[in-house]
Amino acid sequence: MAVRAAVLPAVGAPLEITGIELPDPGPGQVRVRLAAAGVCHSDLSLSNGTMRVPVPAVLGHEGAGTVIAVGEGVTHVAPGSLVVLNWAPACGSCHACGLGEVWLCANALSGSADVYARTADGTELHPGLNVAAFAEETVVSASCVLPVPDGVDPVDAALLGCAVLTGYGAVHYSAGVRSGETVAVFGVGGVGLAALQSARIAGASRIVAVDVSPAKEELARAAGATDYVLASDTTPREIRALTGKQGVDVAVECVGRAVSIRAAWESTRRGGRTTVVGIGGKDQQVTFNALELFHWGRTLSGCVYGNTDPARDVPILADHVRQGRLDLSTLVTDRITLEDIPAAFDNMLAGKGGRAVVVF
């Protein structure tokens, strides 16, 4: 059956909105009718080649919808189940999974190389980051769907699959923010807004949002920021001034640029912690000298998918939603159609914040 999808024909090429032919789900597979799909900066990185996936492909890795058919052997969901897509399912058998670090699973993206659909002329299509959410419907491995707990709106649930898990995990797992600590979040996009809310949930005493755009201050403060700093050469100095000349305990960098990573690191106190969430290109080189590494005693760490286990953490996040601690609707700044995705990419490049969500 033909469904509409946003196809990336080649790296660097514009997306094409076209019909694709999906097969019925085979053994261990699930067919999902999408309710919504978030437009994440990672999708832009896939389209421009910063991150590599086989092409042509249907992008979109942050989505939620309703199961309409299941293949043989699928028991944890059934037709009618509301599910969130998990773009990085853990295999459970590699070295990282054996260590309990499922977010580093060596085989998580193996499904991206599969052929999952075809265009009308028979061209084979790959599912970008496993799930191909930029389509009215998709067929995925059963390991790529998680039941959405009660009390979560389907459109909001789409953001659980990447932005919220990543922002929440960066604060709670990677950085390990403790009650009373001070936090700075660099980049007020979808992940940054989730990180701000997560810092508030963790009990941070001061939460500083940093971005290049003054227009994002209202969004940042609604998410929990106590202070807003426009990114500049003096950002670390301004943050130290807000924290008794010490610097924050934790900085969460959600941009992926060398200058913001370096600024985040310099904004932390002696012994502070910086977590890098943003995905930067190979050209973004960050440098440190040996003496400052010794003197400041800071920790700089990478963060993949928020260091989360989606099967464990989606129910936790849903409980925060039900209790009113986490407001997913504040992350959705634009509700768009498939045809609007290229414009959403342009907005990202222009530094506009929040999260555009394709609503089907």
N, C-alpha and C positions, 0 to 999 in steps of 0.2 A: 504494500500500500504506500502511495506517495505522500510525503509530508514536506512542509517547507522547512528549509534550514539555511544557515549562513555558512557557506563553504569557503575555505581558504584554498584557492587553487595552487598557489605557490608562495614561498616565503617572500614577503614584500609586496605581494599583489593585493589589490583591494578584495574585500569579501564579496561573494556573489550570493544573492538571495535566490534560491532555486529549489525545485522539487527534488527529493531524493527517494530512493526505494529502500525500505527497511524490510529485512526478512522477519519471519516469525521467530520468537525466542527459542533457541535450542536448549539442550540440557544445561542446567546451571545458569540460565540467563533469564532476564526480566525485561519486559517492555514497559516503558513509562511514558505517560502523557504529561508533558511539562506544564506546571502552573506558572513557574517563573524561573529565570536564570539571571544571576548577577553578572555584570560586566566587570571583570577583575583586571588589574594591571598585568597580571600574568598572561591573560589572553592577548594583550597588546604585545607583550614580550615574545609570545609564540608567533604572532603574525609578522613581526619585524626581524625575527631570527635571533634575538637575544637568547632565547631558549629554543631548543630544537625538538621538533616532532616530525614524524613522517607526514608528507603532504602528497596529494590534496587531503584536507582534513576538515571536519566540522569541529570548530572550537567550542568553548564554553565548558567550564568545569565546576561551576557553582550553581546548583539548581535543586529544585524540589518539584514533585508532582505526584501523580496517582498511578499505581500499578494497574495495567489493563490486561496483561497476560504474563504467565510464568511458564518456564520450561520444566522439563522433568527434573525432579530432585530438589526443587526450590520449596522450602517449607517455612522460612522465617517471615515471608511476606506473601500476600495473596492478592488477586484482583480486588481493587477498591482500597488497598492500603495506601496511605499517604507516606511518602518516603523522601528522604534527603539523599542526594547523590554524594558518594564518597569517592573522590577522584584518585585517591592514593590508598587502595586497600592493601593491607599487610598480608604477605604470603604465609607468615607464621613459621617458616622453616629456614630462612636465611640467617646469617650471623647476627645482624642487627635485631631481628625479631627474637632470636634466642636470648639476647641481652635485655629484652623488654623495650627496646628503642624502635617501636613499630613505625615511627615517623621517618626512619631512615631505611626502611625496607628496600633491599636491593632489587626486588622484583615488582615494586608497587606500580611502575609505569609500563610494565611489559605489554599490557593490553593496547597501548597506543599504537603498536606496530600492526595490530590486527586489521583486517578488512571487515568493516561492520555494515557497510551500506554501499549503494552505487547511485550514480546520477542516472538521469533518463537515458543517456547514451552509453551506459555501461561502465563509465569510469569508476574505478574502485576508490572508496573513501575510507580514511582512517578516523578513529574517534580521538580527537585532541584531548590529551590527558584523560584517556579512558572512557569518558562519559558523554561527550558530544552534546552538551546542554543547549547549544544555540540551534535548537530545532523543536518543532512542535511535539515530536515524540523521539524516543531513543531506545535502543536495545543495548543493555549492559550486562556484565557479569553480575550474578547475585551478590557477590562480595562488594559491589559498588553501590548498594542501596542499604540504607538504614531506616527503620521505622521512625517516623516523626512522632514524638510523644504528644499526648493530648494537650490542647491549650495553646498551640503555636499556629499562627496564621500561615497558610501555604506560601504566600509571597514572601513573608518574613523568613520562613523556614529555608528558603533558597540560600540566604546568607550564612546559615549555619555551616554550609559545606566548605567554606573557605575563609571569608573575611572574619567571621566571629570566632571560629575555632582558632584561627591564627592569632588574632589580637588577644583573645582570652589566654591562650596557651603561652604566648610570649610573656605576658605579665605573670601568670600563676606558675608556670612550669619552667620556662627558660630563665627568666629573671628572678623568679621566686619572691615577688614583692610581698613584704610583711606589713602588717598594720602599723601605721605611724610613719612609714618611710615616705620619702619624697620621690616623685617620678616626673620625668620629662618624656613626652612623646613627640617625635619628629615626623611630621607628615600627617595631615588631617584628611586622609582619604577614608575608604571603607574600613581598612584594617586599623588605621590610626584611631578612628572613632570607636571601634570595638575595644582597642587597647585603653582608651581613656575611660570608657565605662568599666572595664575590668579592673583598672587601677582604683577606681572608686569602690567597686565591690570588695577589693582586697583591703580597703581601709587606709589607703594612702592619705597622708595629712596634707600634702600639697601636690597638685597635678598641673604641670606646665605643658601647654600645647605649643608646638612650634611649626610654623608653616610660612611659605613665601607670600600667601595671599591674605590680605586683611579681611576678605569676604568670608573666610571660614571661621572667624572668631565666634560667631553666634552658634554655629554647629558644634564647635569644640566645647564651649561652655555648657551647652545643653547636654553634652555627653559626660560632663563631669570635670572639665578643666577649671581650675581655680585661677589660673593666669594664662595669658596668651602673649607670645613673643613672635614678632615677625623675623623670619630667618635673615641673618646678615652676618657680616664678619665678626660682629660683636656679640653674637648669640650666647656663647659660653660665658662671657663676662656678665651679661644680663641675667642669666640663670643663676650664676653664683651670687649676684646681688640680691636675688629673691630668696636665697637660702643661707643667709648669714655668712656670705663669702665662702661657703664650703663647697657648693655644688650639690646636685641631687644624688640620692642613693642609687637610683636606677634611671637609665635612659633607654628608651625603646625606639629604634630607628626603623621607620616604615617607608623609606624613600629608595634606598639602594644606590645613592650617589656618594662618591668619595668624600665630597665636602661635607655632607650631612653626617656621614659616619664619623668622620674626624671631629665634627662639632659636637656630636652626641657624646663621644668619648671624653672630650675636654670639658663637657658640662657636668660630669659626675665628680663627686668628692674623691678624695684620696681613699682608695679601697673600694670605690664604687663599681657598679656593674652596668655594662652596655650590651644590649641584645640587638643584633642586626636582623631585621625581618625583611627589609626591602631587597629585591632581586636586581642587582646591578650587572652591567656588562663587563666583559674582560678588560675594557679600557679604563675602568674605574679603579685606579690604583691608590691604596691607602698606605701612607708611610708613617713610621714611628722610629724614634731613635732609641738605642739601647738604654741610655740613662733615664729617659722619661718612663720607660716601661718599669724599670726598677723603682724609681722614686715614687711614682704615683700608686703603684700596687693595684691598679685597676684590672678588671676582668672584661675582656671583649669576646663575645661568643656569637656564633651563627645560630639561626633558628629556622627549622624546616617544619612547615605546617603547624607552627606553634608548639612543637614537641608534644603534640596531643595524640591521644588514642580516640578516634572518632566514636567508636562503639561505646567507650566509657564516658566520653565527655559531652556528646550530644544530649543525653538525658540530664546531665548536670546543668547545661546551658538552658534547656527547656524549663527546668525548675526555677532558674533565675528569672526567666521570662514570666512564668506564672506568678511568681512572688513580686513582680514589679521592679526587680533590681536591674534587669536588662531590658532595654526598650529597642527592639530590632527595627521598629518603624523609623526611628530617628536616623538610621543608617541609609535608608532609601531616599535619595534626594531627587531621583527622576524615574518615572515609570515610562518605559519606551517600548517600541516594537522591534522586530528583527531588523527592519530597514534602517532603524536609527542607530544600530551598533557602530558603524563607521564614525558617526558624529560623536558618539560616546568616547571612542578612541581619541578623537581630536580633543575632546574636553580634558581627557587625562593628560595629554601632551601639553595642554595649556595650563595645567595645574589646578583645574577645578576639582573640588572635593566631593566627598560622599560616595554613594554607590548608585549607578544607574542599574535598573533591574528591568529585564525584558519580561513583560507580562503577556502570557499567551491566552 
